[in-house]
Amino acid sequence: MVSPRIERATMFLHNNLLLVLFILGIIAMFIGFGFRDRNPGIILLGTGFLVALFVTIRKAIDVFG
């Protein structure tokens, strides 16, 4: 059995990781939007969108079960 203290610590790290991924996804979308006339810009825009969408869905699953 895992102690509540360890479980709370892993949840804290999990939330921070999701927040960092979400912020990186938003940054990638902004950079991709700036370079949308070139192929790497479109790739960054799409990748950032997918990362932000993944984090949003993951957090919704964690919250709503």
C-alpha positions in Angstrom: 0.0 0.0 0.0 1.3 3.5 -1.0 1.3 6.0 1.8 -0.9 9.2 1.2 2.2 11.4 1.4 3.9 9.7 -1.5 0.6 9.6 -3.5 0.2 13.4 -2.9 3.7 14.0 -4.1 3.2 12.1 -7.3 0.0 14.0 -8.0 1.8 17.3 -7.4 4.5 16.3 -10.0 1.8 15.0 -12.4 0.0 18.4 -12.3 3.2 20.3 -12.8 4.1 18.1 -15.7 0.7 18.7 -17.3 1.1 22.4 -16.8 4.5 22.5 -18.4 3.4 20.5 -21.4 0.3 22.8 -21.8 2.5 25.9 -21.8 5.0 24.4 -24.2 2.1 23.4 -26.5 0.8 27.0 -26.4 4.2 28.4 -27.1 4.7 26.0 -30.0 1.3 27.1 -31.4 2.3 30.8 -31.2 5.6 30.1 -32.9 4.0 28.0 -35.6 1.3 30.6 -36.2 4.1 33.2 -36.8 5.8 30.9 -39.3 2.6 29.5 -40.9 3.7 30.2 -44.4 6.5 27.6 -44.1 6.3 23.9 -43.5 8.0 23.9 -40.0 5.5 26.5 -38.9 2.6 24.3 -39.8 4.2 21.3 -38.1 4.8 23.4 -34.9 1.2 24.7 -35.0 -0.2 21.2 -35.3 2.1 19.7 -32.7 1.3 22.4 -30.3 -2.4 22.0 -30.8 -2.2 18.2 -30.3 -0.2 18.6 -27.1 -2.6 21.2 -25.7 -5.5 19.0 -26.6 -3.9 16.0 -25.0 -3.3 17.8 -21.8 -6.8 19.2 -21.7 -8.3 15.7 -22.3 -6.0 14.1 -19.8 -6.8 16.7 -17.1 -10.6 16.3 -17.8 -10.2 12.5 -17.3 -8.4 13.0 -14.0 -11.0 15.5 -12.7 -14.2 13.9 -13.9 -13.1 10.3 -13.7 
